[in-house]
Amino acid sequence: MSQLFVLHSQNIVPVKDDKVYVKGFLRGEHEGAKISAANTWLEINDNEFEGFVTLDKFSKENKMLTITALDNNGVLGREILFLDNMTEADITF
């Protein structure tokens, strides 16, 4: 079974001012699709999602960020972005 959403893998996770950049995409059409990461809702455009997520205390302490995909029927899936290899970015946009 293929995943319903895919998180772009990042060997090095850029961070600036406690924010990380998250990007991925949904497979297929999902009515009312939403993506959440650390209490931040990411924008979805043409089944692609991206955004800057402010790291909460749990994410910083555990060096991981849980990303959840939802639609009108419930949870589509969850992915974990590990934050072991964070590097300070020069700028944010």
Secondary structure, DSSP 8 states (H G I E B T S, - for coil): ---SEEE---SSEEEETTEEEEEEEESS--TT-EEEETTEEEEEETTEEEEEEE--HHHHHHTEEEEEEEETTEEEEEEEEE-TTEEE-S---
